[in-house]
């Protein structure tokens, strides 16, 4: 039969079933099923086999027979329970039966109990209870979902062979600075539009632009600065204060886009540098998701000898490049101003072996820098590439937007940087795309 004819036949049957409901099963059929059920020692599977029907059909016929009162009440009908027994004045007995409850309740896999509501009598005894659950995604769940999501993923450009020349004295730091993937903004509230599609396009293009204009280095560090995603689960709220967040899309979809962006960044770094180190720090918005992204990247590049994914779960990152010491933290726990003493105390040997020391912070979404002669560290926070959401815009926060790469020489410290400014043009009625400009 041609596909068109099959489709029309299915549509006709569907419409006919809605207009002409299935007629009720005759009592004779129900009684015959019940008789066969008794003859087979009340074994539903054997009854179904004897009648040549499914076990579900036998169950449905037995239930309908009991509901129509065709099978009596002594001692109790299948699928029912005795709700009340009453002795009449003349010595008779009246038995009231009701449908039995379903199977024992179990919290669905991947859910946790959010709350309970109960209907109670005057003496405080429970008559009926409602259980509310929430869908939870553990870090392991997200890692597995990412694995499935990327089965058919093709990178924008497959990792190329080693570049023809790289300067081993140089290191390119690629900060992935508060990308907040999944954040939603509407220009009528925030003067800018932002969603998953815009974020993937603009951040991806911007970071590739910055990397391509950086010098070819022996080492590149793709450093996730924390808050890679705007929300950490499907509740779309902050963990501590439970503030609601403006999020575009389901959380697994957000994580998928975040993973693609990080893979795209690593691929671009591989095309331009000899080897790539990846570290994804935790922030206050992605405490669990950050680890899942790191595990995904580790699995994604497991056969790429030029990529090393650092799976350290602490809130700090350290790296030595000749006389250069690099450190980073998101900034929601330890503050950027405290990094010099943390670096000197926790990495004393690295501190003593270096002359140029840099600490990178994020979290605040604006750029600030200072040099403390006593501390001996250049501390710098980074702008975010995203516009403000409705809450931050309404609160009057001000900050620029950019992506960048920073180049360090093993004997001279910082020697250059590339900055990509993320600007918007005025939004017209039919215009919702931001614009980048290179600087």
Residue pairs with C-beta under 8 A, 6 or more apart in sequence:
1 9
25 60
25 61
25 64
27 65
27 68
27 70
29 61
30 61
30 64
30 65
30 68
30 70
31 65
31 70
32 51
33 47
33 51
33 57
33 58
33 61
33 62
33 65
34 61
34 62
34 65
34 70
34 71
36 47
36 50
36 51
37 43
37 44
37 47
37 58
37 62
39 50
40 46
40 47
40 50
42 78
44 55
44 58
44 59
44 62
45 55
47 58
48 54
48 55
48 57
48 58
51 57
51 58
62 71
62 78
62 79
63 78
63 79
65 71
66 77
66 78
66 79
66 80
71 77
71 78
73 95
73 97
75 82
76 82
76 97
77 97
79 99
79 100
80 97
80 98
80 99
80 100
81 97
81 98
81 99
81 100
82 95
82 96
82 97
83 96
83 97
83 98
84 95
84 96
85 93
85 94
85 95
85 96
86 93
86 94
86 95
86 96
87 93
87 94
88 94
105 131
107 113
107 131
107 133
108 133
110 135
110 136
110 137
110 141
111 133
111 134
111 135
111 136
112 133
112 134
112 136
113 131
113 132
113 133
114 132
114 133
114 134
115 132
116 129
116 130
116 131
116 132
117 129
117 130
117 132
118 126
118 127
118 128
118 129
118 130
119 126
119 127
119 128
119 129
120 126
120 127
121 127
134 235
135 234
136 233
137 145
137 233
137 234
137 251
137 252
137 288
138 288
139 288
139 289
139 291
139 292
139 295
140 292
142 252
142 255
142 288
142 289
142 292
143 292
143 295
143 296
143 299
145 252
145 255
145 256
146 255
146 256
146 259
146 292
146 293
146 296
147 296
147 299
149 252
149 256
149 259
150 256
150 259
150 260
150 263
150 296
150 300
153 260
153 263
155 263
155 264
155 267
156 204
156 264
156 267
157 267
157 271
158 267
159 267
159 270
159 271
159 304
159 306
160 270
160 271
162 274
162 306
163 216
163 271
163 272
163 273
163 274
165 216
166 216
166 217
166 218
166 273
166 274
167 215
167 216
167 217
167 218
168 218
168 274
169 218
169 322
169 409
169 410
169 411
170 215
170 216
170 217
170 218
170 219
170 407
170 408
170 409
170 410
170 415
171 217
171 218
171 219
171 220
171 221
171 321
171 324
171 407
171 408
171 410
172 211
172 214
172 215
172 217
172 219
172 220
172 221
172 269
172 272
172 273
172 405
172 406
172 407
173 220
173 221
173 223
173 326
173 360
173 405
173 406
173 407
173 408
174 207
174 210
174 211
174 220
174 221
174 222
174 223
174 265
174 269
174 405
175 223
175 225
175 360
175 362
175 382
175 404
175 405
175 406
176 207
176 222
176 223
176 224
176 225
176 228
176 262
176 265
176 280
177 225
177 362
177 382
177 383
177 384
177 385
177 403
177 404
178 225
178 226
178 227
178 283
178 362
178 363
178 365
178 382
178 384
178 385
178 386
179 199
179 203
179 227
179 228
179 229
179 258
179 261
179 384
179 385
179 386
180 227
180 228
180 229
180 230
180 285
180 384
180 386
181 196
181 199
181 200
181 203
181 228
181 229
181 230
181 254
181 257
181 258
181 261
182 196
182 199
182 229
182 230
182 231
182 247
182 248
182 249
182 251
182 254
182 257
182 258
183 194
183 199
183 230
183 245
183 246
183 247
183 248
183 386
183 389
184 194
184 195
184 246
184 247
184 248
184 389
185 192
185 193
185 194
185 195
185 246
185 387
185 388
185 389
185 390
185 393
186 193
186 390
187 193
187 427
187 432
189 390
189 393
189 394
190 387
190 388
190 389
190 390
190 393
191 387
191 393
191 424
191 427
192 387
192 388
192 424
192 427
192 434
193 427
193 432
193 433
193 434
194 386
194 387
194 434
195 248
195 249
196 248
196 249
196 253
196 254
196 257
198 432
198 433
198 434
199 257
199 261
199 386
200 257
200 260
200 261
202 385
202 422
202 434
202 436
203 261
203 385
203 403
204 261
204 264
204 265
205 436
206 385
206 403
206 420
206 422
206 436
207 261
207 264
207 265
207 268
207 403
207 420
208 264
208 265
208 268
209 403
209 420
209 436
209 438
210 403
210 404
210 405
210 418
210 419
210 420
211 220
211 265
211 268
211 269
211 272
211 405
212 268
212 272
213 405
213 418
213 438
214 272
214 405
214 407
214 418
215 407
215 416
216 272
216 273
217 272
217 273
217 274
217 407
218 273
218 274
218 275
219 273
219 274
219 275
219 276
219 277
219 321
220 269
220 272
220 273
220 275
220 276
220 277
221 276
221 277
221 278
221 279
221 319
221 326
222 262
222 265
222 266
222 269
222 276
222 277
222 278
222 279
223 279
223 281
223 317
223 328
223 360
224 262
224 278
224 279
224 280
224 281
224 290
224 293
224 294
225 281
225 283
225 328
225 330
225 360
225 362
225 382
226 281
226 282
226 283
226 284
226 285
226 286
226 290
226 330
226 331
226 332
226 362
226 363
227 283
227 284
227 285
227 286
227 330
227 362
227 363
228 258
228 262
228 280
228 283
228 286
228 289
228 290
228 293
229 251
229 254
229 255
229 258
229 285
229 286
229 289
230 245
230 246
230 247
230 254
230 285
230 389
231 237
231 245
231 247
231 251
231 254
231 285
232 239
232 285
232 286
232 287
232 288
232 289
233 251
233 288
233 289
234 250
234 251
236 244
236 245
236 247
236 251
237 243
237 244
237 245
238 245
238 284
238 285
239 284
239 287
240 284
243 391
245 285
245 389
246 389
246 390
246 391
247 254
248 254
249 257
255 289
255 292
255 293
258 289
258 293
259 293
259 296
259 297
262 278
262 280
262 293
262 297
263 297
263 300
266 276
266 278
266 297
266 301
266 307
269 276
270 276
270 304
270 306
270 307
274 306
275 306
275 307
275 308
276 306
276 307
276 308
277 308
277 310
277 319
278 294
278 297
278 301
278 307
278 308
278 309
278 310
279 294
279 309
279 310
279 312
279 317
280 290
280 291
280 293
280 294
280 297
281 290
281 315
281 317
281 328
281 329
281 330
281 362
282 290
282 291
282 313
282 315
282 330
283 290
283 330
283 332
283 362
283 363
284 330
284 332
284 363
286 293
291 313
294 309
294 310
294 311
295 311
297 309
298 309
298 311
301 307
301 309
310 317
315 329
315 330
315 333
315 334
316 327
316 328
316 329
316 334
316 342
316 346
317 326
317 327
317 328
317 329
318 325
318 326
318 327
318 343
318 346
318 347
318 350
319 325
319 326
319 327
320 326
320 350
320 353
320 354
321 408
321 410
322 354
322 409
322 410
322 411
323 353
323 354
323 355
323 356
323 410
323 411
323 413
324 354
324 355
324 356
324 357
324 358
324 408
324 409
324 410
324 413
325 343
325 347
325 350
325 351
325 354
325 356
325 357
325 358
326 358
326 360
326 408
327 339
327 342
327 343
327 347
327 357
327 358
327 359
327 360
327 377
328 359
328 360
328 361
328 362
329 336
329 339
329 359
329 361
330 361
330 362
330 363
331 361
331 362
331 363
331 364
331 381
332 363
334 342
335 361
336 359
336 361
336 379
336 381
337 379
339 359
339 361
339 377
339 379
340 357
340 359
340 372
340 375
340 376
340 377
340 379
341 375
343 350
343 351
343 357
343 359
343 377
344 351
351 357
355 413
356 378
356 408
356 412
356 413
356 414
357 376
357 377
357 378
358 377
358 378
358 379
358 380
358 408
358 413
358 414
359 377
359 378
359 379
359 380
360 380
360 381
360 382
361 379
361 380
361 381
361 382
362 381
362 382
362 384
363 381
364 381
364 399
365 383
365 384
365 397
365 399
366 381
366 383
366 398
366 399
366 400
367 380
367 381
367 382
367 383
367 399
367 400
367 402
368 380
368 381
369 378
369 379
369 380
369 381
370 378
370 379
371 377
371 378
371 379
372 379
378 414
382 404
383 399
383 400
383 401
383 402
384 399
384 401
385 401
385 402
385 403
385 422
386 401
386 422
387 393
387 401
387 424
387 434
388 397
388 399
400 421
401 421
401 422
401 423
402 419
402 420
402 421
402 422
402 439
403 419
403 420
403 422
404 417
404 418
404 419
404 420
405 417
405 418
406 414
406 416
406 417
407 414
407 415
407 416
407 417
408 414
408 415
409 415
419 438
419 439
420 436
420 437
420 438
420 439
421 436
421 437
421 438
421 439
422 434
422 436
423 434
423 435
423 436
423 437
424 434
424 435
425 431
425 434
425 435
